[in-house]
Amino acid sequence: MGDVFFDLDGTLTDPKPGITRSIQFALDKLDREVPTEDELVWCIGPPLLESFEKMLGDSRLAVTALKFYRERFSDTGFYENRVYAGIEHTLTVLRDSGRRLFIATSKPTIYATRIVEHFAMGSYFERIFGSELDGARSDKSELLSHALEETGAVAQEAIMIGDRAHDMIGARNNGMTAVGVLYGYGSRNELVAAGAHRISATTGELLGNLS
């Protein structure tokens, strides 16, 4: 049985309020137009600096926006989150079967660790792999390459589970099995186009796709 790597946002937890409200806070601080929470769901998953660059069209301004984002997220936003129903059962079954479980997220490791601890999920995961605050390893392909090397996991036997295209692309680029989930923030078309080998519509379908 291969090792299993989970994305965090949109896969283990639903972070929509915390992320979108923190983006709104940052844009407001910059006196920019503030979209609604629903209009910002496309930002959930990909590296935030890239999302701010797309919204603002200015890489230096995007860095400032990210600082404002973190100002709110580190105090308030990361609590505006919830674990998806059924996830803890899935994690329990996988852990009890002897499989090694890891998190691989574009979110900075410091925030990912706080979230995992907040929801008492730490016992499920051997290690959490995230980006650095300076943006290093925010690319999912680079992150997974690092994670595979650090864990000694065999890529051809390992599985990456995520809800967005960059999760599938990262898995494919590293020779891993890419499993997409539809209860997060990516569409079936997005996941299929990015190369998902399997797709789970619900958390309940995940176990059947990990055999």
PyRosetta script that sets phi, psi and omega in degrees:
from pyrosetta import init, pose_from_sequence

init()
pose = pose_from_sequence("MGDVFFDLDGTLTDPKPGITRSIQFALDKLDREVPTEDELVWCIGPPLLESFEKMLGDSRLAVTALKFYRERFSDTGFYENRVYAGIEHTLTVLRDSGRRLFIATSKPTIYATRIVEHFAMGSYFERIFGSELDGARSDKSELLSHALEETGAVAQEAIMIGDRAHDMIGARNNGMTAVGVLYGYGSRNELVAAGAHRISATTGELLGNLS")
pose.set_psi(1, 130.2)
pose.set_omega(1, -177.5)
pose.set_phi(2, -81.3)
pose.set_psi(2, 164.4)
pose.set_omega(2, 177.1)
pose.set_phi(3, -74.6)
pose.set_psi(3, 152.2)
pose.set_omega(3, -175.9)
pose.set_phi(4, -120.7)
pose.set_psi(4, 127.6)
pose.set_omega(4, 178.2)
pose.set_phi(5, -111.5)
pose.set_psi(5, 127.8)
pose.set_omega(5, -179.6)
pose.set_phi(6, -109.1)
pose.set_psi(6, 135.9)
pose.set_omega(6, 163.2)
pose.set_phi(7, -68.4)
pose.set_psi(7, 163.3)
pose.set_omega(7, -179.8)
pose.set_phi(8, -101.1)
pose.set_psi(8, -70.0)
pose.set_omega(8, -177.6)
pose.set_phi(9, -65.9)
pose.set_psi(9, 124.1)
pose.set_omega(9, 178.0)
pose.set_phi(10, 82.7)
pose.set_psi(10, 0.9)
pose.set_omega(10, -179.5)
pose.set_phi(11, -126.6)
pose.set_psi(11, -51.4)
pose.set_omega(11, 174.4)
pose.set_phi(12, -96.2)
pose.set_psi(12, -40.2)
pose.set_omega(12, -178.6)
pose.set_phi(13, -130.1)
pose.set_psi(13, 156.6)
pose.set_omega(13, 175.6)
pose.set_phi(14, -100.3)
pose.set_psi(14, 103.5)
pose.set_omega(14, -173.8)
pose.set_phi(15, -98.3)
pose.set_psi(15, 11.8)
pose.set_omega(15, -169.0)
pose.set_phi(16, -50.8)
pose.set_psi(16, -53.5)
pose.set_omega(16, -176.5)
pose.set_phi(17, -59.0)
pose.set_psi(17, -46.4)
pose.set_omega(17, -176.3)
pose.set_phi(18, -64.6)
pose.set_psi(18, -42.6)
pose.set_omega(18, -178.8)
pose.set_phi(19, -71.4)
pose.set_psi(19, -50.1)
pose.set_omega(19, -175.4)
pose.set_phi(20, -66.8)
pose.set_psi(20, -38.4)
pose.set_omega(20, 179.0)
pose.set_phi(21, -69.3)
pose.set_psi(21, -32.0)
pose.set_omega(21, 177.8)
pose.set_phi(22, -73.1)
pose.set_psi(22, -34.0)
pose.set_omega(22, 173.8)
pose.set_phi(23, -65.6)
pose.set_psi(23, -44.6)
pose.set_omega(23, 177.6)
pose.set_phi(24, -57.9)
pose.set_psi(24, -42.6)
pose.set_omega(24, 178.8)
pose.set_phi(25, -59.0)
pose.set_psi(25, -45.6)
pose.set_omega(25, -178.9)
pose.set_phi(26, -64.5)
pose.set_psi(26, -44.4)
pose.set_omega(26, -179.3)
pose.set_phi(27, -66.0)
pose.set_psi(27, -38.4)
pose.set_omega(27, 177.7)
pose.set_phi(28, -63.6)
pose.set_psi(28, -40.1)
pose.set_omega(28, 178.8)
pose.set_phi(29, -63.4)
pose.set_psi(29, -26.6)
pose.set_omega(29, 179.7)
pose.set_phi(30, -94.0)
pose.set_psi(30, 6.0)
pose.set_omega(30, -179.1)
pose.set_phi(31, 58.7)
pose.set_psi(31, 36.8)
pose.set_omega(31, 176.2)
pose.set_phi(32, -103.3)
pose.set_psi(32, 162.0)
pose.set_omega(32, 176.6)
pose.set_phi(33, -59.5)
pose.set_psi(33, 136.8)
pose.set_omega(33, -176.3)
pose.set_phi(34, -108.1)
pose.set_psi(34, 110.2)
pose.set_omega(34, 177.8)
pose.set_phi(35, -68.3)
pose.set_psi(35, 167.1)
pose.set_omega(35, 175.9)
pose.set_phi(36, -74.5)
pose.set_psi(36, 167.7)
pose.set_omega(36, 177.9)
pose.set_phi(37, -59.7)
pose.set_psi(37, -42.7)
pose.set_omega(37, -178.7)
pose.set_phi(38, -64.9)
pose.set_psi(38, -32.1)
pose.set_omega(38, 179.9)
pose.set_phi(39, -73.7)
pose.set_psi(39, -10.4)
pose.set_omega(39, -177.3)
pose.set_phi(40, -107.4)
pose.set_psi(40, 5.2)
pose.set_omega(40, -176.7)
pose.set_phi(41, -65.5)
pose.set_psi(41, -21.9)
pose.set_omega(41, 178.0)
pose.set_phi(42, -63.7)
pose.set_psi(42, -17.7)
pose.set_omega(42, 180.0)
pose.set_phi(43, -81.7)
pose.set_psi(43, -11.1)
pose.set_omega(43, -177.2)
pose.set_phi(44, -80.7)
pose.set_psi(44, 114.4)
pose.set_omega(44, 179.2)
pose.set_phi(45, 121.5)
pose.set_psi(45, -63.6)
pose.set_omega(45, -179.3)
pose.set_phi(46, -66.2)
pose.set_psi(46, 161.3)
pose.set_omega(46, 176.4)
pose.set_phi(47, -55.4)
pose.set_psi(47, 130.6)
pose.set_omega(47, -173.7)
pose.set_phi(48, -66.0)
pose.set_psi(48, -33.7)
pose.set_omega(48, 179.5)
pose.set_phi(49, -60.0)
pose.set_psi(49, -41.0)
pose.set_omega(49, 177.8)
pose.set_phi(50, -63.7)
pose.set_psi(50, -39.3)
pose.set_omega(50, 179.8)
pose.set_phi(51, -65.6)
pose.set_psi(51, -41.8)
pose.set_omega(51, 177.6)
pose.set_phi(52, -65.2)
pose.set_psi(52, -36.7)
pose.set_omega(52, 177.9)
pose.set_phi(53, -62.9)
pose.set_psi(53, -38.9)
pose.set_omega(53, 178.1)
pose.set_phi(54, -66.7)
pose.set_psi(54, -41.1)
pose.set_omega(54, -178.4)
pose.set_phi(55, -71.4)
pose.set_psi(55, -37.1)
pose.set_omega(55, -171.9)
pose.set_phi(56, -101.5)
pose.set_psi(56, -20.6)
pose.set_omega(56, 179.2)
pose.set_phi(57, 67.3)
pose.set_psi(57, 22.4)
pose.set_omega(57, -175.9)
pose.set_phi(58, -151.3)
pose.set_psi(58, 116.0)
pose.set_omega(58, -174.5)
pose.set_phi(59, -66.7)
pose.set_psi(59, -36.4)
pose.set_omega(59, 179.9)
pose.set_phi(60, -70.7)
pose.set_psi(60, -38.7)
pose.set_omega(60, 177.5)
pose.set_phi(61, -67.4)
pose.set_psi(61, -32.6)
pose.set_omega(61, 178.4)
pose.set_phi(62, -64.0)
pose.set_psi(62, -36.4)
pose.set_omega(62, 178.0)
pose.set_phi(63, -64.4)
pose.set_psi(63, -41.7)
pose.set_omega(63, 177.6)
pose.set_phi(64, -64.6)
pose.set_psi(64, -41.7)
pose.set_omega(64, 179.2)
pose.set_phi(65, -61.6)
pose.set_psi(65, -40.0)
pose.set_omega(65, 179.7)
pose.set_phi(66, -64.2)
pose.set_psi(66, -36.0)
pose.set_omega(66, 177.2)
pose.set_phi(67, -64.9)
pose.set_psi(67, -43.2)
pose.set_omega(67, 177.8)
pose.set_phi(68, -64.1)
pose.set_psi(68, -41.5)
pose.set_omega(68, 178.4)
pose.set_phi(69, -56.5)
pose.set_psi(69, -49.3)
pose.set_omega(69, -177.6)
pose.set_phi(70, -66.2)
pose.set_psi(70, -29.1)
pose.set_omega(70, 177.5)
pose.set_phi(71, -57.7)
pose.set_psi(71, -44.2)
pose.set_omega(71, 179.2)
pose.set_phi(72, -82.6)
pose.set_psi(72, -42.5)
pose.set_omega(72, -174.4)
pose.set_phi(73, -62.3)
pose.set_psi(73, -40.4)
pose.set_omega(73, -175.7)
pose.set_phi(74, -68.6)
pose.set_psi(74, -24.2)
pose.set_omega(74, 179.9)
pose.set_phi(75, -97.6)
pose.set_psi(75, -38.4)
pose.set_omega(75, -171.1)
pose.set_phi(76, -125.9)
pose.set_psi(76, -47.0)
pose.set_omega(76, -170.3)
pose.set_phi(77, -59.4)
pose.set_psi(77, -35.5)
pose.set_omega(77, -174.6)
pose.set_phi(78, -72.2)
pose.set_psi(78, -17.0)
pose.set_omega(78, 175.3)
pose.set_phi(79, -81.5)
pose.set_psi(79, -19.8)
pose.set_omega(79, -178.4)
pose.set_phi(80, -83.6)
pose.set_psi(80, 71.8)
pose.set_omega(80, -166.5)
pose.set_phi(81, -158.3)
pose.set_psi(81, 158.2)
pose.set_omega(81, 176.2)
pose.set_phi(82, -152.4)
pose.set_psi(82, 151.3)
pose.set_omega(82, 176.5)
pose.set_phi(83, -80.0)
pose.set_psi(83, 135.0)
pose.set_omega(83, 178.6)
pose.set_phi(84, -63.7)
pose.set_psi(84, 140.8)
pose.set_omega(84, 177.5)
pose.set_phi(85, -59.6)
pose.set_psi(85, 133.8)
pose.set_omega(85, 178.0)
pose.set_phi(86, 93.9)
pose.set_psi(86, -15.4)
pose.set_omega(86, -177.1)
pose.set_phi(87, -66.2)
pose.set_psi(87, -43.7)
pose.set_omega(87, -177.1)
pose.set_phi(88, -64.8)
pose.set_psi(88, -33.9)
pose.set_omega(88, 175.9)
pose.set_phi(89, -64.5)
pose.set_psi(89, -45.0)
pose.set_omega(89, 179.2)
pose.set_phi(90, -60.3)
pose.set_psi(90, -45.2)
pose.set_omega(90, -179.7)
pose.set_phi(91, -64.7)
pose.set_psi(91, -39.0)
pose.set_omega(91, 179.7)
pose.set_phi(92, -63.3)
pose.set_psi(92, -45.5)
pose.set_omega(92, -179.9)
pose.set_phi(93, -62.6)
pose.set_psi(93, -44.1)
pose.set_omega(93, -179.2)
pose.set_phi(94, -65.7)
pose.set_psi(94, -44.5)
pose.set_omega(94, 179.2)
pose.set_phi(95, -62.2)
pose.set_psi(95, -44.4)
pose.set_omega(95, -177.8)
pose.set_phi(96, -69.5)
pose.set_psi(96, -18.7)
pose.set_omega(96, 177.5)
pose.set_phi(97, -82.2)
pose.set_psi(97, -6.7)
pose.set_omega(97, 177.4)
pose.set_phi(98, 95.9)
pose.set_psi(98, 3.9)
pose.set_omega(98, 179.9)
pose.set_phi(99, -77.9)
pose.set_psi(99, 145.6)
pose.set_omega(99, 175.3)
pose.set_phi(100, -84.3)
pose.set_psi(100, 132.8)
pose.set_omega(100, -178.1)
pose.set_phi(101, -117.6)
pose.set_psi(101, 139.1)
pose.set_omega(101, 179.5)
pose.set_phi(102, -137.1)
pose.set_psi(102, 159.9)
pose.set_omega(102, 170.9)
pose.set_phi(103, -109.8)
pose.set_psi(103, 135.5)
pose.set_omega(103, 175.7)
pose.set_phi(104, -131.4)
pose.set_psi(104, 104.4)
pose.set_omega(104, -173.2)
pose.set_phi(105, -132.4)
pose.set_psi(105, 147.2)
pose.set_omega(105, 175.3)
pose.set_phi(106, -72.9)
pose.set_psi(106, -14.7)
pose.set_omega(106, 177.0)
pose.set_phi(107, -65.6)
pose.set_psi(107, 143.1)
pose.set_omega(107, 176.4)
pose.set_phi(108, -53.6)
pose.set_psi(108, 139.2)
pose.set_omega(108, -177.0)
pose.set_phi(109, -53.9)
pose.set_psi(109, -39.0)
pose.set_omega(109, -177.3)
pose.set_phi(110, -60.9)
pose.set_psi(110, -38.1)
pose.set_omega(110, 178.5)
pose.set_phi(111, -77.2)
pose.set_psi(111, -42.1)
pose.set_omega(111, 179.9)
pose.set_phi(112, -59.5)
pose.set_psi(112, -41.2)
pose.set_omega(112, -179.8)
pose.set_phi(113, -64.8)
pose.set_psi(113, -41.6)
pose.set_omega(113, 178.9)
pose.set_phi(114, -62.9)
pose.set_psi(114, -40.0)
pose.set_omega(114, -179.6)
pose.set_phi(115, -66.8)
pose.set_psi(115, -45.7)
pose.set_omega(115, 179.2)
pose.set_phi(116, -61.0)
pose.set_psi(116, -41.9)
pose.set_omega(116, 178.8)
pose.set_phi(117, -67.9)
pose.set_psi(117, -39.7)
pose.set_omega(117, -179.6)
pose.set_phi(118, -59.1)
pose.set_psi(118, -38.7)
pose.set_omega(118, -178.8)
pose.set_phi(119, -95.4)
pose.set_psi(119, 12.0)
pose.set_omega(119, 176.2)
pose.set_phi(120, 53.9)
pose.set_psi(120, 43.4)
pose.set_omega(120, 179.5)
pose.set_phi(121, -104.9)
pose.set_psi(121, 1.7)
pose.set_omega(121, -174.4)
pose.set_phi(122, -58.5)
pose.set_psi(122, -30.9)
pose.set_omega(122, -176.6)
pose.set_phi(123, -68.4)
pose.set_psi(123, -16.6)
pose.set_omega(123, -178.7)
pose.set_phi(124, -81.6)
pose.set_psi(124, -27.5)
pose.set_omega(124, -168.5)
pose.set_phi(125, -111.2)
pose.set_psi(125, 133.9)
pose.set_omega(125, 178.4)
pose.set_phi(126, -72.4)
pose.set_psi(126, -33.6)
pose.set_omega(126, -179.1)
pose.set_phi(127, -162.3)
pose.set_psi(127, 152.7)
pose.set_omega(127, 177.4)
pose.set_phi(128, -112.8)
pose.set_psi(128, 124.0)
pose.set_omega(128, 177.3)
pose.set_phi(129, -110.1)
pose.set_psi(129, 121.6)
pose.set_omega(129, 178.1)
pose.set_phi(130, -137.3)
pose.set_psi(130, -174.9)
pose.set_omega(130, 178.0)
pose.set_phi(131, -83.7)
pose.set_psi(131, 172.7)
pose.set_omega(131, 173.0)
pose.set_phi(132, -95.3)
pose.set_psi(132, 160.5)
pose.set_omega(132, -179.5)
pose.set_phi(133, -62.9)
pose.set_psi(133, -23.4)
pose.set_omega(133, 178.9)
pose.set_phi(134, -85.3)
pose.set_psi(134, 3.5)
pose.set_omega(134, 177.5)
pose.set_phi(135, 98.1)
pose.set_psi(135, -9.3)
pose.set_omega(135, 179.8)
pose.set_phi(136, -60.6)
pose.set_psi(136, 138.9)
pose.set_omega(136, 179.7)
pose.set_phi(137, 60.8)
pose.set_psi(137, 27.0)
pose.set_omega(137, 174.3)
pose.set_phi(138, -78.4)
pose.set_psi(138, -20.4)
pose.set_omega(138, 175.1)
pose.set_phi(139, -74.3)
pose.set_psi(139, 127.9)
pose.set_omega(139, -172.3)
pose.set_phi(140, -67.2)
pose.set_psi(140, -32.1)
pose.set_omega(140, 177.3)
pose.set_phi(141, -64.7)
pose.set_psi(141, -44.4)
pose.set_omega(141, 178.4)
pose.set_phi(142, -65.8)
pose.set_psi(142, -41.8)
pose.set_omega(142, -178.9)
pose.set_phi(143, -62.2)
pose.set_psi(143, -46.0)
pose.set_omega(143, -178.9)
pose.set_phi(144, -68.1)
pose.set_psi(144, -35.2)
pose.set_omega(144, 175.9)
pose.set_phi(145, -60.6)
pose.set_psi(145, -44.3)
pose.set_omega(145, 177.8)
pose.set_phi(146, -63.8)
pose.set_psi(146, -44.1)
pose.set_omega(146, -177.8)
pose.set_phi(147, -64.3)
pose.set_psi(147, -41.7)
pose.set_omega(147, 178.9)
pose.set_phi(148, -63.0)
pose.set_psi(148, -41.6)
pose.set_omega(148, 179.7)
pose.set_phi(149, -66.0)
pose.set_psi(149, -42.7)
pose.set_omega(149, -177.3)
pose.set_phi(150, -67.8)
pose.set_psi(150, -35.5)
pose.set_omega(150, -175.0)
pose.set_phi(151, -92.3)
pose.set_psi(151, -17.0)
pose.set_omega(151, -175.3)
pose.set_phi(152, 73.5)
pose.set_psi(152, 15.2)
pose.set_omega(152, 179.4)
pose.set_phi(153, -67.1)
pose.set_psi(153, 143.8)
pose.set_omega(153, 176.5)
pose.set_phi(154, -84.4)
pose.set_psi(154, 113.9)
pose.set_omega(154, -173.3)
pose.set_phi(155, -55.5)
pose.set_psi(155, -41.6)
pose.set_omega(155, -176.6)
pose.set_phi(156, -67.6)
pose.set_psi(156, -16.9)
pose.set_omega(156, 178.7)
pose.set_phi(157, -106.6)
pose.set_psi(157, -6.6)
pose.set_omega(157, -175.0)
pose.set_phi(158, -90.7)
pose.set_psi(158, 155.3)
pose.set_omega(158, -178.4)
pose.set_phi(159, -123.9)
pose.set_psi(159, 136.7)
pose.set_omega(159, 172.9)
pose.set_phi(160, -113.4)
pose.set_psi(160, 126.5)
pose.set_omega(160, -179.5)
pose.set_phi(161, -113.3)
pose.set_psi(161, 127.5)
pose.set_omega(161, 179.3)
pose.set_phi(162, -160.5)
pose.set_psi(162, 172.9)
pose.set_omega(162, -175.1)
pose.set_phi(163, -111.4)
pose.set_psi(163, -1.6)
pose.set_omega(163, -176.7)
pose.set_phi(164, -127.7)
pose.set_psi(164, 165.3)
pose.set_omega(164, -176.8)
pose.set_phi(165, -56.8)
pose.set_psi(165, -40.4)
pose.set_omega(165, -175.7)
pose.set_phi(166, -65.5)
pose.set_psi(166, -24.7)
pose.set_omega(166, 175.5)
pose.set_phi(167, -68.5)
pose.set_psi(167, -43.2)
pose.set_omega(167, -179.5)
pose.set_phi(168, -68.6)
pose.set_psi(168, -42.3)
pose.set_omega(168, -179.6)
pose.set_phi(169, -64.8)
pose.set_psi(169, -42.2)
pose.set_omega(169, 178.6)
pose.set_phi(170, -61.3)
pose.set_psi(170, -41.7)
pose.set_omega(170, 178.3)
pose.set_phi(171, -64.3)
pose.set_psi(171, -48.4)
pose.set_omega(171, -179.2)
pose.set_phi(172, -59.8)
pose.set_psi(172, -43.1)
pose.set_omega(172, -178.0)
pose.set_phi(173, -66.0)
pose.set_psi(173, -18.4)
pose.set_omega(173, 179.7)
pose.set_phi(174, -109.1)
pose.set_psi(174, 9.1)
pose.set_omega(174, 176.7)
pose.set_phi(175, 75.1)
pose.set_psi(175, 20.6)
pose.set_omega(175, -179.3)
pose.set_phi(176, -95.4)
pose.set_psi(176, 162.4)
pose.set_omega(176, 172.1)
pose.set_phi(177, -78.1)
pose.set_psi(177, 128.9)
pose.set_omega(177, -177.3)
pose.set_phi(178, -102.3)
pose.set_psi(178, 117.3)
pose.set_omega(178, 178.5)
pose.set_phi(179, -114.5)
pose.set_psi(179, 117.9)
pose.set_omega(179, 179.8)
pose.set_phi(180, -95.4)
pose.set_psi(180, 150.3)
pose.set_omega(180, 176.0)
pose.set_phi(181, -121.1)
pose.set_psi(181, 141.2)
pose.set_omega(181, -175.4)
pose.set_phi(182, -98.2)
pose.set_psi(182, -6.4)
pose.set_omega(182, 179.9)
pose.set_phi(183, -82.6)
pose.set_psi(183, -4.5)
pose.set_omega(183, 178.3)
pose.set_phi(184, -91.8)
pose.set_psi(184, -129.8)
pose.set_omega(184, -171.1)
pose.set_phi(185, -119.8)
pose.set_psi(185, 7.2)
pose.set_omega(185, 175.0)
pose.set_phi(186, -106.3)
pose.set_psi(186, 150.6)
pose.set_omega(186, 179.8)
pose.set_phi(187, -89.6)
pose.set_psi(187, 164.7)
pose.set_omega(187, 176.4)
pose.set_phi(188, -58.5)
pose.set_psi(188, -43.3)
pose.set_omega(188, -179.6)
pose.set_phi(189, -60.1)
pose.set_psi(189, -43.1)
pose.set_omega(189, 179.5)
pose.set_phi(190, -60.6)
pose.set_psi(190, -46.3)
pose.set_omega(190, -176.5)
pose.set_phi(191, -68.7)
pose.set_psi(191, -42.1)
pose.set_omega(191, 179.2)
pose.set_phi(192, -64.1)
pose.set_psi(192, -44.5)
pose.set_omega(192, -179.6)
pose.set_phi(193, -62.6)
pose.set_psi(193, -29.1)
pose.set_omega(193, -178.8)
pose.set_phi(194, -86.4)
pose.set_psi(194, -2.3)
pose.set_omega(194, 173.2)
pose.set_phi(195, 101.5)
pose.set_psi(195, 21.3)
pose.set_omega(195, 179.0)
pose.set_phi(196, -58.2)
pose.set_psi(196, 131.6)
pose.set_omega(196, 176.1)
pose.set_phi(197, -78.5)
pose.set_psi(197, -36.0)
pose.set_omega(197, -179.6)
pose.set_phi(198, -141.2)
pose.set_psi(198, 155.4)
pose.set_omega(198, 179.3)
pose.set_phi(199, -134.2)
pose.set_psi(199, 134.6)
pose.set_omega(199, 177.5)
pose.set_phi(200, -113.2)
pose.set_psi(200, 123.3)
pose.set_omega(200, -179.9)
pose.set_phi(201, -75.2)
pose.set_psi(201, -31.0)
pose.set_omega(201, -176.7)
pose.set_phi(202, -133.7)
pose.set_psi(202, 166.1)
pose.set_omega(202, 176.1)
pose.set_phi(203, -62.8)
pose.set_psi(203, -30.7)
pose.set_omega(203, -179.7)
pose.set_phi(204, -65.9)
pose.set_psi(204, -23.5)
pose.set_omega(204, -179.7)
pose.set_phi(205, -85.3)
pose.set_psi(205, -11.9)
pose.set_omega(205, -174.3)
pose.set_phi(206, -59.8)
pose.set_psi(206, -47.9)
pose.set_omega(206, -175.8)
pose.set_phi(207, -56.9)
pose.set_psi(207, -39.3)
pose.set_omega(207, 179.6)
pose.set_phi(208, -67.0)
pose.set_psi(208, -22.5)
pose.set_omega(208, -179.2)
pose.set_phi(209, -94.9)
pose.set_psi(209, 3.5)
pose.set_omega(209, -177.4)
pose.set_phi(210, -111.5)
pose.set_psi(210, 7.2)
pose.set_omega(210, -178.8)
pose.set_phi(211, -79.4)
pose.dump_pdb("model.pdb")
